Amino acid sequence: MGRRQLAFLFASIAIGVLLGAVVQAVFLKKPKRAPETAAVSATVLATGTPATVQMVGGVFQLVDQQGRQVTERDLQGRPRIIFFGFTACPDVCAPTLTAISELLQALGPEADKLTVLFVSVDPERDTPEQLRQYLAGFDPRIRGLTGAPEMVAKVAQAHGAWFGKAPLAAGGYTIDHSPLVYLVDSKGALVGVLNHDQVGVGALPRLREMLRS
């Protein structure tokens, strides 16, 4: 084999390796499991309580499981529990919503003072009807929200939550997302964060304290 042929062969191999790397980076890259943003600092994640007052929420427009429009104005003046998940979630979401339902029952009449939101991070598949069917198995006071993907991303970021698509080997995708439950007081300040496995009757004192604030 001549020098020109060898040079051409090595150049072809190099180009092939480069193209393969580009394809893997662009098309096969899994979503990065990003840390919670500044709204949820390391202190919050370690202690469940922010060291300083952190306002969350921002301006948004979504729809609930009944197809009704929901904006930030509908939440003003009411403490709230917010959980980001999706109806096709294979593990965390259903147990967390069950625990939230039990927590609402344990709170008794005080629970009616809370706004409880389940914000879908899979708005492409989670239509209002899909949310309605899914949430029928939990406490009726849990309100599901979905909407334009960019609006869902804005709301999640405003609360310090992360999520991203993860491809499945069999095709399709799932969603990696924050396993946290956010506690926001009536003024819109983040007052606590619970890991999904901390949601239960043990969280009653924290919720009652939030309701009194």
QUIDA-V516347 format. One record per residue. N is the residue number from 0. RES is the residue in one small letter. OMEGA is omega in whole degrees, 0 to 359 (none if undefined). NEAR is the number of other C-alpha atoms within 10 Angstrom. Layout:
N;RES;OMEGA;NEAR / N;RES;OMEGA;NEAR
This chain:
0;m;182;5 / 1;g;181;7 / 2;r;180;8 / 3;r;179;8 / 4;q;178;10 / 5;l;180;11 / 6;a;179;11 / 7;f;180;12 / 8;l;181;12 / 9;f;179;11 / 10;a;179;12 / 11;s;179;12 / 12;i;181;12 / 13;a;179;12 / 14;i;180;12 / 15;g;179;12 / 16;v;180;12 / 17;l;179;12 / 18;l;179;12 / 19;g;180;11 / 20;a;179;12 / 21;v;180;12 / 22;v;180;12 / 23;q;182;12 / 24;a;186;11 / 25;v;190;9 / 26;f;185;8 / 27;l;182;12 / 28;k;178;11 / 29;k;180;14 / 30;p;181;13 / 31;k;179;12 / 32;r;186;12 / 33;a;176;13 / 34;p;175;14 / 35;e;183;19 / 36;t;185;15 / 37;a;181;13 / 38;a;177;19 / 39;v;185;23 / 40;s;178;18 / 41;a;179;15 / 42;t;179;12 / 43;v;182;18 / 44;l;181;16 / 45;a;186;10 / 46;t;184;12 / 47;g;182;18 / 48;t;179;18 / 49;p;180;20 / 50;a;178;12 / 51;t;180;12 / 52;v;180;12 / 53;q;179;16 / 54;m;181;16 / 55;v;175;21 / 56;g;182;19 / 57;g;181;14 / 58;v;179;12 / 59;f;175;15 / 60;q;179;16 / 61;l;176;19 / 62;v;180;19 / 63;d;185;21 / 64;q;175;21 / 65;q;180;13 / 66;g;181;16 / 67;r;178;11 / 68;q;178;14 / 69;v;177;16 / 70;t;179;14 / 71;e;180;14 / 72;r;179;11 / 73;d;183;10 / 74;l;185;16 / 75;q;176;13 / 76;g;180;11 / 77;r;174;15 / 78;p;184;24 / 79;r;172;22 / 80;i;182;19 / 81;i;177;21 / 82;f;180;25 / 83;f;181;26 / 84;g;179;25 / 85;f;189;26 / 86;t;179;20 / 87;a;181;15 / 88;c;185;14 / 89;p;186;10 / 90;d;193;8 / 91;v;194;16 / 92;c;183;19 / 93;a;177;19 / 94;p;179;13 / 95;t;179;22 / 96;l;175;22 / 97;t;179;16 / 98;a;178;20 / 99;i;178;24 / 100;s;179;21 / 101;e;178;16 / 102;l;178;20 / 103;l;178;23 / 104;q;181;14 / 105;a;179;14 / 106;l;181;16 / 107;g;183;9 / 108;p;180;9 / 109;e;182;13 / 110;a;181;17 / 111;d;178;11 / 112;k;182;12 / 113;l;166;21 / 114;t;182;18 / 115;v;185;23 / 116;l;171;19 / 117;f;184;23 / 118;v;182;25 / 119;s;175;25 / 120;v;177;28 / 121;d;185;24 / 122;p;178;21 / 123;e;181;11 / 124;r;184;14 / 125;d;175;22 / 126;t;175;20 / 127;p;180;21 / 128;e;178;13 / 129;q;178;14 / 130;l;181;24 / 131;r;180;18 / 132;q;183;11 / 133;y;185;17 / 134;l;178;20 / 135;a;181;10 / 136;g;182;12 / 137;f;180;15 / 138;d;184;18 / 139;p;179;10 / 140;r;176;15 / 141;i;183;21 / 142;r;179;19 / 143;g;179;29 / 144;l;175;28 / 145;t;181;28 / 146;g;180;25 / 147;a;182;14 / 148;p;181;13 / 149;e;178;10 / 150;m;177;16 / 151;v;179;22 / 152;a;179;18 / 153;k;180;17 / 154;v;179;22 / 155;a;181;25 / 156;q;180;19 / 157;a;179;19 / 158;h;180;23 / 159;g;181;20 / 160;a;177;25 / 161;w;172;21 / 162;f;179;23 / 163;g;179;19 / 164;k;175;16 / 165;a;182;16 / 166;p;177;15 / 167;l;182;10 / 168;a;182;7 / 169;a;183;6 / 170;g;182;7 / 171;g;183;9 / 172;y;168;12 / 173;t;181;16 / 174;i;169;19 / 175;d;183;20 / 176;h;178;20 / 177;s;178;23 / 178;p;188;19 / 179;l;174;24 / 180;v;186;24 / 181;y;178;24 / 182;l;184;23 / 183;v;183;27 / 184;d;185;25 / 185;s;179;19 / 186;k;181;14 / 187;g;180;21 / 188;a;175;17 / 189;l;183;25 / 190;v;179;24 / 191;g;177;21 / 192;v;178;23 / 193;l;170;20 / 194;n;186;14 / 195;h;181;19 / 196;d;177;13 / 197;q;182;14 / 198;v;182;22 / 199;g;183;18 / 200;v;177;16 / 201;g;180;10 / 202;a;182;13 / 203;l;180;15 / 204;p;181;11 / 205;r;179;13 / 206;l;180;26 / 207;r;177;13 / 208;e;179;11 / 209;m;180;18 / 210;l;180;18 / 211;r;185;10 / 212;s;none;11
